[in-house]
Amino acid sequence: MRTALIVIDIQNDYFPGGAFPLWNAGPVLDATVTAIARAKARGESIVLVQHVSASSEAGFFRPGSTGAAIHERILAAAPDAPVVVKQFADSFHQTSLGALLAEVGATHLRIAGMMTQNCVAFTAVSPGAARYRVSVLSDCTTTVDEAIHGFALHALSTRVEIGPDA
């Protein structure tokens, strides 16, 4: 089994000082940096996903903005990882993610990222993910508050594996 760690939307706008700070962003960043190190040690592929809004009028992730940039600690942890740019919640939709995963022969996806109920969930249950065994790393995901995060993980649990990075 070939595993790929998909790191979704860990971008500056989701942190304090950004346009849309999320609950628990700091601990999730720490856990994700650790997950990247573990993935590298296990020889897993790592793919970073970056959301860029279609319009400069968007509330956050504006094209070319500091807020849309992937967090510097993620880039430092995975400096050679390919970056897939998306404009929709589903990281497979109209992106190169499927082709990248096919290229490395991935059969298992481990997903980390921000907006558990949105981009993480839509990617995990995407038609593009149907061919893979999918795991969502619960300690490497977050959203606007703890309750919504918990609801989203519970909803995903009927379709994918949920658990901390190990």
C-alpha positions as CSV (number, residue, x, y, z in Angstrom):
1,M,0.0,0.0,0.0
2,R,1.4,3.4,-1.0
3,T,0.3,6.3,1.3
4,A,0.0,10.0,0.5
5,L,-0.5,12.7,3.1
6,I,-2.7,15.4,1.8
7,V,-2.4,18.7,3.7
8,I,-5.4,21.0,2.8
9,D,-5.6,24.8,3.2
10,I,-3.2,25.4,6.1
11,Q,-3.0,29.0,5.0
12,N,-2.3,32.3,6.8
13,D,-5.9,33.6,6.6
14,Y,-6.9,30.9,9.1
15,F,-4.5,32.0,11.8
16,P,-4.7,35.0,14.3
17,G,-4.2,38.2,12.3
18,G,-5.6,36.5,9.2
19,A,-9.0,37.3,7.5
20,F,-10.8,34.2,9.0
21,P,-9.0,32.7,12.0
22,L,-10.1,29.3,13.1
23,W,-10.5,27.5,16.4
24,N,-7.5,25.5,17.6
25,A,-5.3,26.6,14.6
26,G,-2.0,26.6,16.5
27,P,-2.3,23.1,17.9
28,V,-3.5,21.8,14.5
29,L,-0.5,23.4,12.9
30,D,1.9,21.8,15.4
31,A,0.2,18.3,14.9
32,T,0.4,18.7,11.1
33,V,4.1,19.6,11.1
34,T,4.6,16.4,13.2
35,A,2.5,14.4,10.8
36,I,4.6,15.6,7.9
37,A,7.8,14.6,9.7
38,R,6.3,11.1,10.4
39,A,5.1,10.8,6.8
40,K,8.6,11.7,5.5
41,A,10.1,9.1,7.9
42,R,7.7,6.4,6.5
43,G,8.5,7.3,2.9
44,E,5.0,8.6,2.2
45,S,4.2,11.1,-0.5
46,I,3.2,14.6,0.7
47,V,0.9,16.9,-1.3
48,L,0.0,20.4,-0.2
49,V,-3.3,21.9,-1.3
50,Q,-3.8,25.7,-1.5
51,H,-7.2,27.4,-1.9
52,V,-7.1,30.6,-3.9
53,S,-10.3,32.5,-4.4
54,A,-11.5,33.1,-7.9
55,S,-11.9,36.8,-7.2
56,S,-9.8,39.5,-5.5
57,E,-13.2,40.6,-3.9
58,A,-13.4,37.4,-1.8
59,G,-13.3,37.7,2.0
60,F,-10.2,35.6,2.3
61,F,-7.6,33.6,0.2
62,R,-7.5,36.5,-2.2
63,P,-5.2,35.8,-5.2
64,G,-1.6,37.0,-4.5
65,S,-2.3,37.9,-0.9
66,T,-0.3,37.0,2.2
67,G,-3.4,35.4,3.6
68,A,-3.7,33.0,0.7
69,A,-0.1,31.7,1.2
70,I,0.5,28.3,2.7
71,H,1.7,28.7,6.3
72,E,5.5,29.0,6.4
73,R,5.9,26.1,8.9
74,I,4.1,23.8,6.5
75,L,6.3,24.9,3.6
76,A,9.4,24.5,5.8
77,A,8.3,21.0,6.9
78,A,7.6,19.9,3.3
79,P,9.7,22.1,1.0
80,D,9.7,19.8,-1.9
81,A,6.0,18.8,-1.8
82,P,4.0,19.6,-4.8
83,V,1.3,22.3,-4.4
84,V,-2.1,21.8,-5.9
85,V,-4.1,25.0,-6.2
86,K,-7.9,24.7,-6.0
87,Q,-10.9,27.0,-6.1
88,F,-13.5,24.6,-4.8
89,A,-14.0,22.7,-1.5
90,D,-13.2,19.3,-3.2
91,S,-9.4,19.2,-3.7
92,F,-9.9,16.8,-6.6
93,H,-12.4,19.1,-8.5
94,Q,-10.7,20.8,-11.5
95,T,-7.2,20.2,-10.1
96,S,-4.1,18.0,-10.7
97,L,-4.5,16.1,-7.4
98,G,-5.8,12.9,-9.0
99,A,-2.9,12.9,-11.6
100,L,-0.3,13.5,-8.9
101,L,-1.7,10.6,-6.7
102,A,-1.7,8.3,-9.7
103,E,1.9,9.3,-10.6
104,V,3.1,8.2,-7.1
105,G,0.8,5.1,-7.1
106,A,-1.1,6.1,-4.0
107,T,-3.7,3.7,-2.6
108,H,-4.2,5.3,0.8
109,L,-4.8,8.9,1.6
110,R,-4.2,10.5,5.0
111,I,-5.9,13.9,5.1
112,A,-5.0,16.8,7.3
113,G,-6.2,20.4,6.9
114,M,-8.5,23.2,7.7
115,M,-12.3,23.5,7.6
116,T,-13.2,20.0,8.7
117,Q,-16.8,20.3,7.6
118,N,-15.9,21.9,4.2
119,C,-12.7,21.2,2.3
120,V,-11.5,18.3,4.5
121,A,-14.9,16.5,4.3
122,F,-15.5,17.3,0.6
123,T,-12.1,16.0,-0.3
124,A,-12.5,12.8,1.8
125,V,-15.8,11.9,0.2
126,S,-15.1,13.2,-3.2
127,P,-15.7,10.9,-6.2
128,G,-12.0,11.4,-6.9
129,A,-11.2,9.8,-3.5
130,A,-13.4,6.8,-4.1
131,R,-10.6,4.6,-5.4
132,Y,-8.5,5.2,-2.2
133,R,-8.6,4.0,1.4
134,V,-9.1,7.4,3.2
135,S,-8.2,8.4,6.7
136,V,-8.8,11.8,8.2
137,L,-6.3,12.8,10.9
138,S,-8.5,14.2,13.6
139,D,-5.7,16.0,15.5
140,C,-4.6,17.6,12.2
141,T,-7.9,19.2,11.3
142,T,-10.0,22.1,12.6
143,T,-12.7,24.5,11.7
144,V,-14.6,27.5,13.2
145,D,-15.3,25.9,16.5
146,E,-15.0,22.7,18.5
147,A,-18.7,21.7,18.1
148,I,-18.7,21.9,14.3
149,H,-15.4,20.1,14.1
150,G,-16.8,17.2,16.2
151,F,-20.0,17.1,14.1
152,A,-18.0,17.0,10.9
153,L,-15.7,14.2,12.1
154,H,-18.7,12.2,13.3
155,A,-20.5,12.6,9.9
156,L,-17.3,11.5,8.1
157,S,-16.9,8.5,10.3
158,T,-19.5,6.6,8.3
159,R,-17.4,6.9,5.1
160,V,-13.7,7.1,6.1
161,E,-11.4,6.2,9.0
162,I,-11.1,8.9,11.6
163,G,-8.3,9.1,14.2
164,P,-5.2,11.0,15.3
165,D,-2.0,10.8,13.4
166,A,0.1,7.8,14.6
